[in-house]
């Protein structure tokens, strides 16, 4: 989904300082794991968290949003955190990852109306802003309205019931876009506070997506950041307050041809993660723009592809 100046909004980069990522054995039968189809499904067997999990600086991760992942006895890459679409993946998938000792960050758009979602009809016309540039089936939301916030409460409750450990609520930085609703930075900060407090009430953490201009105001509200293309846009310094606060920054970069990068291109995408550098402490992944199963990690020549299912 689009977000601020970037018209993307999911991606992931290589983990700076990441050790070798390998295949991870999962003790389960993959035939028993099914996938959702962007629907609110029964999740009565899920277990709600009793304590709030928070990721740590340096945690390894993979993000796949193009399609639901396939659970296999051997998962690739072997990472601590999986960032996945909340609707497309089933509660059984989340449980399988939990059984393997992994954590699940659930992605959904909190700042845009998507015409294919089951709850699309719950939004009022007054809630909807302009069509998102590059995304004809989405419109910006007026995140100040009571109706929008009530719908997001339901989505967060669903995430908790489904077994998500954290939420990645996208498109919350409408102030930097032509939304048609004249959203301000103060509006975005207030909305992030609302989402984070709601998630915390269900013992889930929340990540801030992008929002370089309001980092100082939200770093104390959220538990981590998911950042896209800060190397490309030369704004990584803006996100260092998260690291200083002991909160991880998960960075995603989208080079033109990630699987065919020259040594020079890799060095440009993966600047040295040393103390004092703009990406110090960041967990960076290199992804295709469509956020499929492919991933490459800074500091490694090997690439990985997570198996996915057809929607």
Phi and psi in degrees as a GROMACS rama.xvg file:
@    title "Ramachandran Plot"
@    xaxis  label "Phi"
@    yaxis  label "Psi"
@TYPE xy
-72.178  154.986  UNK-2
-157.179  129.738  UNK-3
41.6474  -138.257  UNK-4
-65.1114  -28.6351  UNK-5
-77.0227  133.736  UNK-6
-92.5562  13.5044  UNK-7
-101.342  -167.764  UNK-8
172.861  44.7877  UNK-9
-150.78  -64.0623  UNK-10
5.41062  173.344  UNK-11
-158.78  148.841  UNK-12
-112.057  -177.822  UNK-13
-84.6096  147.472  UNK-14
-80.582  112.308  UNK-15
-62.1294  128.734  UNK-16
76.3656  12.3979  UNK-17
-69.6652  136.962  UNK-18
-74.9521  174.336  UNK-19
-59.6882  123.347  UNK-20
-87.4801  129.103  UNK-21
-126.05  178.658  UNK-22
-72.4669  146.715  UNK-23
-118.65  126.222  UNK-24
-76.6832  134.456  UNK-25
-116.68  123.937  UNK-26
-84.7412  78.38  UNK-27
-159.941  164.743  UNK-28
-92.2996  112.758  UNK-29
-62.4452  -21.8335  UNK-30
-70.8179  -16.8638  UNK-31
-91.0414  -0.547017  UNK-32
-104.21  122.885  UNK-33
-113.449  170.061  UNK-34
-118.179  152.58  UNK-35
-85.686  175.12  UNK-36
-130.445  52.1648  UNK-37
57.5679  43.4766  UNK-38
-129.759  154.883  UNK-39
-78.0273  109.489  UNK-40
-109.401  164.161  UNK-41
-64.5603  127.888  UNK-42
-131.404  38.8286  UNK-43
-65.3105  -21.0632  UNK-44
-90.2661  -2.07473  UNK-45
-73.0496  157.98  UNK-46
-113.618  121.861  UNK-47
-76.6377  139.106  UNK-48
-64.7034  146.009  UNK-49
-104.807  -16.7365  UNK-50
-132.191  152.59  UNK-51
-86.2434  121.628  UNK-52
-86.8507  140.281  UNK-53
-129.608  132.403  UNK-54
-70.2222  160.015  UNK-55
-114.157  155.783  UNK-56
-59.0641  129.119  UNK-57
95.8769  -7.82717  UNK-58
-59.041  142.117  UNK-59
-88.3528  152.9  UNK-60
-154.817  164.369  UNK-61
-138.751  142.195  UNK-62
-124.865  127.499  UNK-63
-135.691  116.04  UNK-64
-122.133  -12.2941  UNK-65
-67.2337  -34.5172  UNK-66
-157.34  159.931  UNK-67
-65.0044  144.837  UNK-68
-81.9745  158.921  UNK-69
-97.1645  131.149  UNK-70
-86.105  124.832  UNK-71
-125.656  162.814  UNK-72
-63.8056  -27.5569  UNK-73
-121.946  112.233  UNK-74
-96.2072  143.316  UNK-75
-132.986  128.958  UNK-76
-82.1735  170.006  UNK-77
-89.1813  99.9455  UNK-78
-129.403  166.325  UNK-79
-83.9509  -31.6866  UNK-80
-126.14  134.756  UNK-81
-115.607  122.176  UNK-82
-103.261  115.187  UNK-83
-135.839  157.453  UNK-84
-65.331  128.888  UNK-85
-63.5395  -34.4656  UNK-86
-87.8516  -41.9821  UNK-87
-70.106  -29.4104  UNK-88
-95.5015  144.188  UNK-89
-84.587  163.845  UNK-90
-62.8883  -31.1697  UNK-91
-64.7582  -36.6222  UNK-92
-64.2223  -45.1293  UNK-93
-62.6031  -41.0486  UNK-94
-64.1705  -40.6029  UNK-95
-61.5504  -40.9417  UNK-96
-66.1604  -41.4303  UNK-97
-61.8045  -42.4515  UNK-98
-61.7345  -25.7953  UNK-99
-90.3945  6.65134  UNK-100
84.4797  16.2112  UNK-101
-97.317  163.854  UNK-102
-113.495  153.117  UNK-103
-122.749  122.258  UNK-104
-101.364  124.781  UNK-105
-100.948  123.244  UNK-106
-89.9505  136.493  UNK-107
-156.071  158.613  UNK-108
-88.5251  121.574  UNK-109
-100.291  -5.9088  UNK-110
-122.251  8.11684  UNK-111
-137.454  149.864  UNK-112
-91.4504  126.783  UNK-113
-114.281  123.563  UNK-114
-70.4789  -10.8169  UNK-115
-96.747  -5.70893  UNK-116
-74.5135  148.903  UNK-117
-62.4858  -28.9479  UNK-118
-95.0561  12.696  UNK-119
-58.0671  -34.1668  UNK-120
-73.5261  -8.5225  UNK-121
-82.1344  -15.1459  UNK-122
-81.499  143.01  UNK-123
-88.1669  156.62  UNK-124
-59.4299  -33.282  UNK-125
-67.1934  -18.8644  UNK-126
-77.6011  -18.9787  UNK-127
-97.7608  136.784  UNK-128
-104.98  -146.735  UNK-129
-74.6715  158.246  UNK-130
-65.1062  138.972  UNK-131
-73.1322  134.662  UNK-132
-60.7807  119.587  UNK-133
89.709  -5.83159  UNK-134
-132.306  81.5326  UNK-135
-63.1988  -18.3785  UNK-136
-98.481  14.0581  UNK-137
-131.141  147.715  UNK-138
-132.354  146.93  UNK-139
-63.3958  150.268  UNK-140
-105.734  147.978  UNK-141
-84.3395  96.7832  UNK-142
-73.0494  1.7047  UNK-143
-88.8986  -16.9724  UNK-144
-76.6388  149.125  UNK-145
-63.9896  -35.5356  UNK-146
-65.8476  -44.994  UNK-147
-59.3775  -44.1805  UNK-148
-68.3534  -34.334  UNK-149
-66.0534  -38.3759  UNK-150
-65.7371  -40.5071  UNK-151
-67.496  -32.159  UNK-152
-60.0974  -41.8509  UNK-153
-65.6379  -40.5143  UNK-154
-64.4282  -41.3979  UNK-155
-67.5271  -38.9043  UNK-156
-61.9368  -39.6663  UNK-157
-64.1802  -41.553  UNK-158
-59.5795  -43.9302  UNK-159
-63.9029  -44.8075  UNK-160
-66.1899  -31.3587  UNK-161
-77.6171  -16.9773  UNK-162
107.974  17.2315  UNK-163
-71.3329  141.7  UNK-164
-89.6318  -24.6805  UNK-165
-156.621  165.03  UNK-166
-121.173  143.51  UNK-167
-112.868  92.4976  UNK-168
-88.7243  109.4  UNK-169
-86.0544  162.582  UNK-170
61.0893  40.2591  UNK-171
-96.5219  4.87694  UNK-172
-111.334  51.6386  UNK-173
-60.9646  -21.1575  UNK-174
-57.8895  -25.2278  UNK-175
-96.0562  11.9134  UNK-176
-131.594  163.503  UNK-177
-85.2199  83.0567  UNK-178
-86.7158  -20.0418  UNK-179
83.3593  1.6089  UNK-180
-120.687  3.66428  UNK-181
51.7172  49.5421  UNK-182
-75.5972  139.188  UNK-183
-106.343  170.771  UNK-184
-60.2977  -39.5973  UNK-185
-61.3793  -37.155  UNK-186
-63.275  -43.9645  UNK-187
-64.6756  -43.022  UNK-188
-61.3094  -43.9762  UNK-189
-63.865  -38.6673  UNK-190
-68.7187  -41.6404  UNK-191
-60.9019  -41.6493  UNK-192
-60.9725  -44.0547  UNK-193
-60.6628  -47.694  UNK-194
-64.8648  -43.8949  UNK-195
-64.8684  -41.512  UNK-196
-67.4733  -38.2198  UNK-197
-65.6029  -44.4206  UNK-198
-61.7408  -42.5843  UNK-199
-62.8392  -31.4514  UNK-200
-65.877  -19.0596  UNK-201
-105.92  16.0882  UNK-202
62.4485  34.8421  UNK-203
-115.932  146.703  UNK-204
-90.0411  168.599  UNK-205
-135.47  141.281  UNK-206
-107.255  144.284  UNK-207
-90.3628  128.516  UNK-208
-94.5873  118.11  UNK-209
54.2636  -135.85  UNK-210
74.3132  45.9943  UNK-211
-56.6271  -33.6393  UNK-212
-72.3305  -15.6626  UNK-213
-122.67  17.3007  UNK-214
-53.3993  -45.8786  UNK-215
-61.9262  -23.9831  UNK-216
-92.6589  -19.5244  UNK-217
-113.404  -11.3861  UNK-218
-58.0824  -30.4535  UNK-219
-84.7176  -6.36221  UNK-220
-98.4789  -29.8492  UNK-221
-111.943  174.369  UNK-222
-107.115  -15.1272  UNK-223
-165.928  173.75  UNK-224
-128.742  143.165  UNK-225
-114.839  116.901  UNK-226
-121.177  138.242  UNK-227
-113.563  127.756  UNK-228
59.7714  32.5588  UNK-229
-71.212  -24.4431  UNK-230
-68.1171  -47.196  UNK-231
-60.3289  -41.7026  UNK-232
-91.0597  2.31442  UNK-233
54.7757  49.7519  UNK-234
-132.937  19.0804  UNK-235
-62.4044  -31.2207  UNK-236
-55.6488  -30.0947  UNK-237
-63.7622  -22.5211  UNK-238
-100.607  1.5293  UNK-239
-62.1285  -27.9679  UNK-240
-55.6104  -28.8337  UNK-241
-64.6376  -46.4837  UNK-242
-62.411  -42.49  UNK-243
-62.9169  -27.5824  UNK-244
-88.8837  3.18873  UNK-245
78.7814  23.4488  UNK-246
-115.952  133.465  UNK-247
-70.9058  152.074  UNK-248
-118.108  116.586  UNK-249
-97.9111  109.178  UNK-250
-101.451  138.268  UNK-251
-122.593  128.714  UNK-252
-119.847  145.004  UNK-253
-122.39  74.8653  UNK-254
-67.1317  159.467  UNK-255
-56.4356  -43.5945  UNK-256
-135.043  79.1148  UNK-257
-60.4361  -26.2315  UNK-258
-88.9478  -1.61172  UNK-259
-139.59  55.7185  UNK-260
-96.4797  137.811  UNK-261
-73.681  164.743  UNK-262
-58.7173  -38.5117  UNK-263
-64.6045  -41.7136  UNK-264
-64.9666  -39.672  UNK-265
-63.9418  -42.7868  UNK-266
-64.4064  -35.4853  UNK-267
-69.6405  -36.9912  UNK-268
-78.1574  -30.4451  UNK-269
-119.262  75.791  UNK-270
-64.5487  154.581  UNK-271
-54.4333  128.406  UNK-272
-91.8259  66.9603  UNK-273
-108.473  158.723  UNK-274
-57.2975  128.429  UNK-275
100.212  -14.9297  UNK-276
-81.4701  162.017  UNK-277
-67.1714  -25.2361  UNK-278
-108.863  18.8838  UNK-279
-57.0106  125.21  UNK-280
86.5813  -8.40599  UNK-281
-71.8982  149.409  UNK-282
-102.429  107.674  UNK-283
-111.647  137.172  UNK-284
-130.712  148.889  UNK-285
-106.463  124.451  UNK-286
-131.251  160.221  UNK-287
-73.0937  153.825  UNK-288
-59.5321  -29.6081  UNK-289
-84.3562  0.899035  UNK-290
54.193  48.9293  UNK-291
-81.476  -161.32  UNK-292
-75.6636  -10.5202  UNK-293
-69.6723  140.389  UNK-294
-153.272  144.712  UNK-295
-131.639  141.724  UNK-296
-112.129  138.25  UNK-297
-58.2642  138.717  UNK-298
89.2643  0.114052  UNK-299
-128.59  149.333  UNK-300
-96.2044  -22.1738  UNK-301
-74.579  145.678  UNK-302
-116.938  162.721  UNK-303
-134.153  150.736  UNK-304
-135.166  115.994  UNK-305
-78.509  132.108  UNK-306
-69.6894  138.532  UNK-307
-125.759  163.67  UNK-308
-102.087  163.136  UNK-309
-80.1478  137.182  UNK-310
